[in-house]
Amino acid sequence: MNAPRHASVLMLLDDAAVAAALLDASCALARLMQRELQLVFVESSAALAAASLPVTRVLARSAPHWAPLAPEDVERGWRAQAARVRSLAERAGARHAVGWSMRVVRGALADEARALGPESDLLLLGAAPARFEPPRHARRTHIVVLDDGSEAGRQAQRVAAQLAQALGARLETRKLATQPATAAQAGEADLLVLPAAALGALPADRPQAPLLLVGAA
């Protein structure tokens, strides 16, 4: 897993709520592979379009009634989330002793994953809500690797095994079905590891769990 044309681990997310736990996994992986971590925060173009509609309303915590939601409100929220992700990345990078960078793009999480996939053979795709947590005494992180029987599938198994060992996680291997991956395949996985080529077999909307895509897209 030291392919010279891939110099980083790529992590995409569109919600700061999943950042802390996924940064631990991403930084651990970057350190294992002796790479830098590239973070991509995706601002949802769909959310911006929805906020532009005159009928869109939001229930504010400080007010007992529904109020209009403007695109400017969404953009302020994005800036706050991006700042939160940067702060978490600084701490995680220092804790794991890995270099990192961050950029912001606008679009949809799955679309950006497909577009940026060629940049790295290790791509972690954040999903919210996520159950991924750092290992704790009461509960071990559960990593599920989906194997399609290919060389890329075996590569995914090797990476998953290394990451599970680094995180003290529980590892389970399942067969990747020919139909799109479902919540049943993911089970109660905190992280789903699968060959990057299988991304096209996943549902077009949000994944059911955080994904680590291994190999060339």
Phi and psi in degrees as GROMACS dihedral restraints (atoms count N, CA, C in turn):
[ dihedral_restraints ]
;  ai    aj    ak    al  type     phi  dphi    fc
    3     4     5     6     1  -114.8    20    10
    4     5     6     7     1    50.4    20    10
    6     7     8     9     1   -61.0    20    10
    7     8     9    10     1   123.4    20    10
    9    10    11    12     1   -64.8    20    10
   10    11    12    13     1   -24.5    20    10
   12    13    14    15     1   -81.6    20    10
   13    14    15    16     1    -5.3    20    10
   15    16    17    18     1  -116.5    20    10
   16    17    18    19     1   108.4    20    10
   18    19    20    21     1  -103.2    20    10
   19    20    21    22     1     5.3    20    10
   21    22    23    24     1  -147.5    20    10
   22    23    24    25     1   166.2    20    10
   24    25    26    27     1  -100.3    20    10
   25    26    27    28     1   130.1    20    10
   27    28    29    30     1  -105.3    20    10
   28    29    30    31     1   127.7    20    10
   30    31    32    33     1  -124.6    20    10
   31    32    33    34     1   124.2    20    10
   33    34    35    36     1  -113.2    20    10
   34    35    36    37     1   137.4    20    10
   36    37    38    39     1  -154.0    20    10
   37    38    39    40     1   157.6    20    10
   39    40    41    42     1  -129.4    20    10
   40    41    42    43     1    16.7    20    10
   42    43    44    45     1  -149.5    20    10
   43    44    45    46     1   119.9    20    10
   45    46    47    48     1   -64.6    20    10
   46    47    48    49     1   -18.8    20    10
   48    49    50    51     1   -62.8    20    10
   49    50    51    52     1   -25.9    20    10
   51    52    53    54     1   -96.4    20    10
   52    53    54    55     1    -1.7    20    10
   54    55    56    57     1   -67.4    20    10
   55    56    57    58     1   -43.6    20    10
   57    58    59    60     1   -58.0    20    10
   58    59    60    61     1   -53.2    20    10
   60    61    62    63     1   -68.2    20    10
   61    62    63    64     1   -41.1    20    10
   63    64    65    66     1   -69.4    20    10
   64    65    66    67     1   -30.2    20    10
   66    67    68    69     1   -65.7    20    10
   67    68    69    70     1   -36.6    20    10
   69    70    71    72     1   -61.3    20    10
   70    71    72    73     1   -44.9    20    10
   72    73    74    75     1   -66.0    20    10
   73    74    75    76     1   -43.5    20    10
   75    76    77    78     1   -65.7    20    10
   76    77    78    79     1   -43.6    20    10
   78    79    80    81     1   -66.5    20    10
   79    80    81    82     1   -39.5    20    10
   81    82    83    84     1   -61.6    20    10
   82    83    84    85     1   -40.9    20    10
   84    85    86    87     1   -67.3    20    10
   85    86    87    88     1   -43.6    20    10
   87    88    89    90     1   -60.8    20    10
   88    89    90    91     1   -39.4    20    10
   90    91    92    93     1   -68.5    20    10
   91    92    93    94     1   -41.1    20    10
   93    94    95    96     1   -58.1    20    10
   94    95    96    97     1   -43.2    20    10
   96    97    98    99     1   -91.0    20    10
   97    98    99   100     1     1.4    20    10
   99   100   101   102     1    56.1    20    10
  100   101   102   103     1    52.4    20    10
  102   103   104   105     1  -128.6    20    10
  103   104   105   106     1   168.6    20    10
  105   106   107   108     1   -87.3    20    10
  106   107   108   109     1   163.2    20    10
  108   109   110   111     1  -108.4    20    10
  109   110   111   112     1   128.0    20    10
  111   112   113   114     1  -109.4    20    10
  112   113   114   115     1   119.2    20    10
  114   115   116   117     1   -97.0    20    10
  115   116   117   118     1   138.9    20    10
  117   118   119   120     1  -127.2    20    10
  118   119   120   121     1   114.0    20    10
  120   121   122   123     1   -94.9    20    10
  121   122   123   124     1   122.5    20    10
  123   124   125   126     1  -101.5    20    10
  124   125   126   127     1   116.7    20    10
  126   127   128   129     1   -84.2    20    10
  127   128   129   130     1   126.0    20    10
  129   130   131   132     1   -73.6    20    10
  130   131   132   133     1   114.8    20    10
  132   133   134   135     1   -67.1    20    10
  133   134   135   136     1   -29.2    20    10
  135   136   137   138     1   -66.2    20    10
  136   137   138   139     1   -39.3    20    10
  138   139   140   141     1   -64.8    20    10
  139   140   141   142     1   -38.8    20    10
  141   142   143   144     1   -66.4    20    10
  142   143   144   145     1   -40.9    20    10
  144   145   146   147     1   -64.3    20    10
  145   146   147   148     1   -40.1    20    10
  147   148   149   150     1   -64.8    20    10
  148   149   150   151     1   -39.2    20    10
  150   151   152   153     1   -67.5    20    10
  151   152   153   154     1   -21.7    20    10
  153   154   155   156     1   -78.0    20    10
  154   155   156   157     1   -14.6    20    10
  156   157   158   159     1   -74.7    20    10
  157   158   159   160     1   136.6    20    10
  159   160   161   162     1   -65.6    20    10
  160   161   162   163     1   -20.0    20    10
  162   163   164   165     1   -88.4    20    10
  163   164   165   166     1    -5.7    20    10
  165   166   167   168     1   -71.9    20    10
  166   167   168   169     1   130.1    20    10
  168   169   170   171     1  -131.7    20    10
  169   170   171   172     1   155.9    20    10
  171   172   173   174     1  -134.2    20    10
  172   173   174   175     1   144.7    20    10
  174   175   176   177     1   -96.4    20    10
  175   176   177   178     1   105.2    20    10
  177   178   179   180     1   -75.8    20    10
  178   179   180   181     1   147.8    20    10
  180   181   182   183     1   -64.9    20    10
  181   182   183   184     1   -34.6    20    10
  183   184   185   186     1   -85.6    20    10
  184   185   186   187     1    -3.1    20    10
  186   187   188   189     1  -132.9    20    10
  187   188   189   190     1   141.0    20    10
  189   190   191   192     1   -85.3    20    10
  190   191   192   193     1    18.0    20    10
  192   193   194   195     1  -139.0    20    10
  193   194   195   196     1   162.1    20    10
  195   196   197   198     1   -76.8    20    10
  196   197   198   199     1   138.2    20    10
  198   199   200   201     1  -126.4    20    10
  199   200   201   202     1   155.6    20    10
  201   202   203   204     1   -60.6    20    10
  202   203   204   205     1   148.6    20    10
  204   205   206   207     1  -116.8    20    10
  205   206   207   208     1   122.5    20    10
  207   208   209   210     1  -106.4    20    10
  208   209   210   211     1   156.8    20    10
  210   211   212   213     1   -54.2    20    10
  211   212   213   214     1   -33.7    20    10
  213   214   215   216     1   -63.4    20    10
  214   215   216   217     1   -33.3    20    10
  216   217   218   219     1   -65.4    20    10
  217   218   219   220     1   -41.9    20    10
  219   220   221   222     1   -63.9    20    10
  220   221   222   223     1   -43.2    20    10
  222   223   224   225     1   -67.1    20    10
  223   224   225   226     1   -35.8    20    10
  225   226   227   228     1   -62.9    20    10
  226   227   228   229     1   -41.1    20    10
  228   229   230   231     1   -62.4    20    10
  229   230   231   232     1   -40.2    20    10
  231   232   233   234     1   -62.9    20    10
  232   233   234   235     1   -43.2    20    10
  234   235   236   237     1   -61.7    20    10
  235   236   237   238     1   -39.4    20    10
  237   238   239   240     1   -66.7    20    10
  238   239   240   241     1   -41.3    20    10
  240   241   242   243     1   -66.4    20    10
  241   242   243   244     1   -41.0    20    10
  243   244   245   246     1   -63.0    20    10
  244   245   246   247     1   -39.8    20    10
  246   247   248   249     1   -64.2    20    10
  247   248   249   250     1   -38.4    20    10
  249   250   251   252     1   -64.5    20    10
  250   251   252   253     1   -43.4    20    10
  252   253   254   255     1   -62.8    20    10
  253   254   255   256     1   -42.7    20    10
  255   256   257   258     1   -61.0    20    10
  256   257   258   259     1   -42.7    20    10
  258   259   260   261     1   -62.7    20    10
  259   260   261   262     1   -44.0    20    10
  261   262   263   264     1   -65.5    20    10
  262   263   264   265     1   -38.3    20    10
  264   265   266   267     1   -65.4    20    10
  265   266   267   268     1   -38.4    20    10
  267   268   269   270     1   -58.9    20    10
  268   269   270   271     1   -44.7    20    10
  270   271   272   273     1   -70.1    20    10
  271   272   273   274     1   -43.6    20    10
  273   274   275   276     1   -66.8    20    10
  274   275   276   277     1   -40.3    20    10
  276   277   278   279     1   -61.9    20    10
  277   278   279   280     1   -42.1    20    10
  279   280   281   282     1   -67.1    20    10
  280   281   282   283     1   -39.4    20    10
  282   283   284   285     1   -65.0    20    10
  283   284   285   286     1   -38.8    20    10
  285   286   287   288     1   -97.2    20    10
  286   287   288   289     1    -2.8    20    10
  288   289   290   291     1    57.8    20    10
  289   290   291   292     1    51.1    20    10
  291   292   293   294     1  -126.3    20    10
  292   293   294   295     1   148.5    20    10
  294   295   296   297     1   -80.8    20    10
  295   296   297   298     1   153.0    20    10
  297   298   299   300     1  -151.8    20    10
  298   299   300   301     1   160.2    20    10
  300   301   302   303     1  -142.6    20    10
  301   302   303   304     1   165.8    20    10
  303   304   305   306     1  -143.9    20    10
  304   305   306   307     1   140.9    20    10
  306   307   308   309     1  -135.9    20    10
  307   308   309   310     1   159.6    20    10
  309   310   311   312     1  -119.0    20    10
  310   311   312   313     1   130.9    20    10
  312   313   314   315     1  -128.1    20    10
  313   314   315   316     1   166.4    20    10
  315   316   317   318     1  -122.4    20    10
  316   317   318   319     1   132.2    20    10
  318   319   320   321     1   165.0    20    10
  319   320   321   322     1  -136.4    20    10
  321   322   323   324     1  -127.6    20    10
  322   323   324   325     1   144.7    20    10
  324   325   326   327     1   -56.7    20    10
  325   326   327   328     1   -50.6    20    10
  327   328   329   330     1   -65.6    20    10
  328   329   330   331     1   -39.7    20    10
  330   331   332   333     1   -63.9    20    10
  331   332   333   334     1   -42.5    20    10
  333   334   335   336     1   -66.8    20    10
  334   335   336   337     1   -34.5    20    10
  336   337   338   339     1   -62.9    20    10
  337   338   339   340     1   -42.2    20    10
  339   340   341   342     1   -67.6    20    10
  340   341   342   343     1   -38.3    20    10
  342   343   344   345     1   -71.2    20    10
  343   344   345   346     1   -37.8    20    10
  345   346   347   348     1   -94.0    20    10
  346   347   348   349     1    -7.0    20    10
  348   349   350   351     1   -49.5    20    10
  349   350   351   352     1   -42.2    20    10
  351   352   353   354     1   -63.7    20    10
  352   353   354   355     1   -13.1    20    10
  354   355   356   357     1   -73.6    20    10
  355   356   357   358     1   -22.6    20    10
  357   358   359   360     1  -153.8    20    10
  358   359   360   361     1   149.3    20    10
  360   361   362   363     1   -92.4    20    10
  361   362   363   364     1     7.6    20    10
  363   364   365   366     1  -134.4    20    10
  364   365   366   367     1   102.3    20    10
  366   367   368   369     1  -124.2    20    10
  367   368   369   370     1   120.5    20    10
  369   370   371   372     1  -104.5    20    10
  370   371   372   373     1   122.8    20    10
  372   373   374   375     1  -108.5    20    10
  373   374   375   376     1   112.3    20    10
  375   376   377   378     1   -75.8    20    10
  376   377   378   379     1   145.3    20    10
  378   379   380   381     1  -134.5    20    10
  379   380   381   382     1   145.7    20    10
  381   382   383   384     1  -129.2    20    10
  382   383   384   385     1   138.0    20    10
  384   385   386   387     1   -73.9    20    10
  385   386   387   388     1   147.8    20    10
  387   388   389   390     1  -120.1    20    10
  388   389   390   391     1   150.7    20    10
  390   391   392   393     1  -105.8    20    10
  391   392   393   394     1     0.8    20    10
  393   394   395   396     1   -64.2    20    10
  394   395   396   397     1   127.5    20    10
  396   397   398   399     1  -136.0    20    10
  397   398   399   400     1   151.0    20    10
  399   400   401   402     1   -60.5    20    10
  400   401   402   403     1   152.5    20    10
  402   403   404   405     1   -56.7    20    10
  403   404   405   406     1   136.8    20    10
  405   406   407   408     1  -131.3    20    10
  406   407   408   409     1   159.6    20    10
  408   409   410   411     1   -61.5    20    10
  409   410   411   412     1   -35.1    20    10
  411   412   413   414     1   -81.5    20    10
  412   413   414   415     1   -17.5    20    10
  414   415   416   417     1  -154.9    20    10
  415   416   417   418     1   123.6    20    10
  417   418   419   420     1   -87.5    20    10
  418   419   420   421     1   139.1    20    10
  420   421   422   423     1   -59.5    20    10
  421   422   423   424     1   138.5    20    10
  423   424   425   426     1  -108.5    20    10
  424   425   426   427     1   112.1    20    10
  426   427   428   429     1  -105.5    20    10
  427   428   429   430     1   128.3    20    10
  429   430   431   432     1  -114.4    20    10
  430   431   432   433     1   127.5    20    10
  432   433   434   435     1  -108.8    20    10
  433   434   435   436     1   131.1    20    10
  435   436   437   438     1  -100.1    20    10
  436   437   438   439     1   119.7    20    10
  438   439   440   441     1  -107.4    20    10
  439   440   441   442     1   126.3    20    10
  441   442   443   444     1  -100.3    20    10
  442   443   444   445     1     8.3    20    10
  444   445   446   447     1    84.5    20    10
  445   446   447   448     1    -1.4    20    10
  447   448   449   450     1   -91.4    20    10
  448   449   450   451     1   175.2    20    10
  450   451   452   453     1   -63.0    20    10
  451   452   453   454     1   -37.0    20    10
  453   454   455   456     1   -63.5    20    10
  454   455   456   457     1   -35.9    20    10
  456   457   458   459     1   -64.8    20    10
  457   458   459   460     1   -40.8    20    10
  459   460   461   462     1   -67.5    20    10
  460   461   462   463     1   -36.4    20    10
  462   463   464   465     1   -63.1    20    10
  463   464   465   466     1   -42.3    20    10
  465   466   467   468     1   -61.2    20    10
  466   467   468   469     1   -39.3    20    10
  468   469   470   471     1   -63.3    20    10
  469   470   471   472     1   -40.9    20    10
  471   472   473   474     1   -64.8    20    10
  472   473   474   475     1   -44.8    20    10
  474   475   476   477     1   -63.9    20    10
  475   476   477   478     1   -43.7    20    10
  477   478   479   480     1   -61.3    20    10
  478   479   480   481     1   -40.2    20    10
  480   481   482   483     1   -64.5    20    10
  481   482   483   484     1   -42.4    20    10
  483   484   485   486     1   -64.0    20    10
  484   485   486   487     1   -43.6    20    10
  486   487   488   489     1   -67.1    20    10
  487   488   489   490     1   -40.5    20    10
  489   490   491   492     1   -61.5    20    10
  490   491   492   493     1   -40.2    20    10
  492   493   494   495     1   -65.9    20    10
  493   494   495   496     1   -42.0    20    10
  495   496   497   498     1   -65.6    20    10
  496   497   498   499     1   -35.5    20    10
  498   499   500   501     1   -93.7    20    10
  499   500   501   502     1    -6.4    20    10
  501   502   503   504     1    66.5    20    10
  502   503   504   505     1    35.5    20    10
  504   505   506   507     1   -95.2    20    10
  505   506   507   508     1   162.0    20    10
  507   508   509   510     1   -86.8    20    10
  508   509   510   511     1   131.4    20    10
  510   511   512   513     1  -114.8    20    10
  511   512   513   514     1   134.4    20    10
  513   514   515   516     1  -133.1    20    10
  514   515   516   517     1   137.3    20    10
  516   517   518   519     1  -108.5    20    10
  517   518   519   520     1   133.2    20    10
  519   520   521   522     1  -131.7    20    10
  520   521   522   523     1   156.1    20    10
  522   523   524   525     1   -76.8    20    10
  523   524   525   526     1   137.4    20    10
  525   526   527   528     1   -83.1    20    10
  526   527   528   529     1   118.8    20    10
  528   529   530   531     1   -72.2    20    10
  529   530   531   532     1   160.6    20    10
  531   532   533   534     1   -74.1    20    10
  532   533   534   535     1   -29.8    20    10
  534   535   536   537     1   -78.3    20    10
  535   536   537   538     1   167.5    20    10
  537   538   539   540     1   -54.0    20    10
  538   539   540   541     1   141.9    20    10
  540   541   542   543     1   -62.3    20    10
  541   542   543   544     1   140.8    20    10
  543   544   545   546     1  -122.4    20    10
  544   545   546   547     1   172.6    20    10
  546   547   548   549     1   -60.8    20    10
  547   548   549   550     1   -31.9    20    10
  549   550   551   552     1   -64.3    20    10
  550   551   552   553     1   -38.7    20    10
  552   553   554   555     1   -65.6    20    10
  553   554   555   556     1   -40.7    20    10
  555   556   557   558     1   -70.4    20    10
  556   557   558   559     1   -29.6    20    10
  558   559   560   561     1    59.3    20    10
  559   560   561   562     1  -134.5    20    10
  561   562   563   564     1   -99.2    20    10
  562   563   564   565     1    32.0    20    10
  564   565   566   567     1   -64.3    20    10
  565   566   567   568     1   138.5    20    10
  567   568   569   570     1   -87.3    20    10
  568   569   570   571     1   -23.8    20    10
  570   571   572   573     1  -149.5    20    10
  571   572   573   574     1   131.3    20    10
  573   574   575   576     1  -108.6    20    10
  574   575   576   577     1   122.2    20    10
  576   577   578   579     1  -109.4    20    10
  577   578   579   580     1   129.7    20    10
  579   580   581   582     1  -155.5    20    10
  580   581   582   583     1   160.9    20    10
  582   583   584   585     1   -61.1    20    10
  583   584   585   586     1   142.2    20    10
  585   586   587   588     1   -60.8    20    10
  586   587   588   589     1   -32.0    20    10
  588   589   590   591     1   -62.5    20    10
  589   590   591   592     1   -21.0    20    10
  591   592   593   594     1   -78.1    20    10
  592   593   594   595     1    -6.8    20    10
  594   595   596   597     1   -58.4    20    10
  595   596   597   598     1   -34.8    20    10
  597   598   599   600     1   -67.5    20    10
  598   599   600   601     1   -19.2    20    10
  600   601   602   603     1   -88.5    20    10
  601   602   603   604     1    -4.4    20    10
  603   604   605   606     1   -83.1    20    10
  604   605   606   607     1   157.7    20    10
  606   607   608   609     1   -58.3    20    10
  607   608   609   610     1   151.9    20    10
  609   610   611   612     1   -71.0    20    10
  610   611   612   613     1   -21.7    20    10
  612   613   614   615     1   -88.4    20    10
  613   614   615   616     1  -152.2    20    10
  615   616   617   618     1   -71.0    20    10
  616   617   618   619     1   142.6    20    10
  618   619   620   621     1   -68.0    20    10
  619   620   621   622     1   160.5    20    10
  621   622   623   624     1   -82.1    20    10
  622   623   624   625     1   -15.6    20    10
  624   625   626   627     1  -154.7    20    10
  625   626   627   628     1   161.5    20    10
  627   628   629   630     1   -56.4    20    10
  628   629   630   631     1   139.7    20    10
  630   631   632   633     1  -115.3    20    10
  631   632   633   634     1   139.3    20    10
  633   634   635   636     1  -114.1    20    10
  634   635   636   637     1   111.8    20    10
  636   637   638   639     1   -96.4    20    10
  637   638   639   640     1   125.5    20    10
  639   640   641   642     1  -115.6    20    10
  640   641   642   643     1   134.9    20    10
  642   643   644   645     1    97.9    20    10
  643   644   645   646     1   177.2    20    10
  645   646   647   648     1   -71.8    20    10
  646   647   648   649     1   139.3    20    10
